[in-house]
Structure formats: C-alpha cells, structure tokens
Amino acid sequence: MNKDAVLSATLAEIYLEQGYPEKAIETYAKLLEREPGNQTYKKRLASLKRDIKGKSRFSPFRRALKHKLW
C-alpha cells in the first residue's frame, strides 16, 4: 500500500496528540500538496509551525531542566 494513501488530517492530529509535532507538520504539508486550495490545511499547518517555533526557543532550557530532574 502506498504510504501517502493513508494521509489524513486525523492522522496528523494523532501524531500531534502522541507528541510528534514534526510528523503532524509533515503530514499537513503533504495534504496541502494534494489539495493546495484547502484553507483548513493551510491554517493548521501555519499554526503548528508557529507553535513549534515558539517552543523551540525554550528547548535548551527544557532539556537542561529534564536532565537535572531525572
């Protein structure tokens, strides 16, 4: 089976819920390639990219904190 055949917004949201935002972004990007005029996919992809960019600013702090706590 073609891996791209099972792409869906639901799959992207599952990736997100399971802690894989990069996979969710990749899935939405592929969906948008398939349906370039889909405004829902465009908005969700932009939102996820903004969210991940904002979180990455604190990643070194989070890693250090996690290292200290564990």
N, C-alpha and C positions, 0 to 999 in steps of 0.2 A: 504494500500500500504506500502511496505517495505521502510522505510526512506532511506536506503542505495541505493535503486534503482534509486534515482534521483541525486546521487552524480555525479558531473562532474567538469572539470576544470573551466567551465564557472561559475558554482555556486561558486566555491572558489574565483574566481576573483570578482564576485558580492559582496561576503562577504567583500572582501578587499576594494572595492570601497565604501562600506557603513560604513567602519570604524570598521570592525570586523576581524582584522588580526588573532586572535586566532582561529576563526572558519574557516578561509581560510587555516590555517596550519593543523587543524584537518581534513578538507576535503581532502587536498592533501595527508595527511598521510594515510587516508582510501583508496584513489585511488591507492596509491602505494602498499598497502597491496593486492589489487586486481590485480595490474599489476606491480610486483616487478622489472621487467626489463625496465620499462618506464623511460628513461633518462630525458625526459622533466619534468615529475613529480618530479623526484629526484632533478633536478637542481632548480626548482621553490621552492620546499619545503626548500631546503638548503638556498636559497636566502631569503625567508621570515623569516626563523629562525634567520639568520644573522641580517636582518633589525630590527626585533623586539628586539633582544638582544641589539643592538646599541641604540635603542630608550629608552629602559628601564633604561639605565644609567641616563637619564635626567628626568625620570618620577617624582621624588620628587620635582625637580625644577619647572616642568610644573604645577604640582598640586598647589604648593605654589603661583606661578605666577597667575594662573587662579583664585585662591581664593582671591588674592589681587585685581585683575582686576574686579571681579564680586562682 
